[in-house]
Amino acid sequence: ASSPTCLSVNNIEVIYDHVILVLKGVSLQVPKGRIVALLGANGAGKSTTMKSISTLLRGERGEVTKGSIEFMGERVDQLTPNELVKRGLSQVMEGRHCFAHLTIEENLLTGAYTRRISRKELNDQLEMVYTYFPRLKQRRGSQAGYTSGGEQQMCAIGRSLMARPSMILLDEPSMGLAPQIVEEIFEIVRDLNGKEGVSFLVAEQNTNVALRYADFGYILENGRVVMEGRAQDLAANEDVKEFYLGVS
Ligand code: ATP
């Protein structure tokens, strides 16, 4: 049986600055408990799609002018980012954005801000994050700005976990990181998905890695979905191989 839909993006159109049409009717689904990859070249519209869901688009003079977005069966396109987080949808935006002057642990604690919880719950949640990210535990007292790019990406994911999300939007986690660290991060994503049941929508330019860890994939070109399917089918597709995996 197929699992219920966690996130559903229905035919959205996005316009920047009132004139620039960037998404031309994008639809995608993330089934509950799955990892879905959103793929495509630089400028294809991945980040715009992610920001449409997380509502961060509004800060960039972008507007969803058509379509709808549903999370757990309810329309969420008019919510604030905080309301989304409270409902269980967290986001880790491109470029990481840890607070450089705070320690790793302080950064993680800021992720719990939308929830009223006891000190005990906070500590339990912190321990849960450290279980998945032992590196962060080692560096808990270090200023984030002085940790490696991989550790900062882990910190950003860890911080989003502090809000106990049922789903995480992860934008370009591999960006600027060495291949080995990228694998390490995707292994943790797979672990969180398998053990905690967190659903993921992962935007990635690194098609190869993303398709190895995802269950399903969507390929965007010029603001449209041009291909979608099971990750293993996409990875075996001749066009995908030629244009996105660099083999033919
Ligand atoms: P990247 O990997 O570079 O993030 P992407 O697939 O995520 O690429 P987007 O960042 O969504 O692509 O950009 C899609 C298109 O929208 C590009 O043509 C880009 O120039 C344009 N665009 C993005 N942000 C804005 C903005 N704030 N105002 C105007 N145009 C924008």
Residues whose N, C-alpha, C, O or C-beta is under 5 A from the ligand:
A	BS01	ATP	Y16 V22 A41 N42 G43 A44 G45 K46 S47 T48 T49 E60
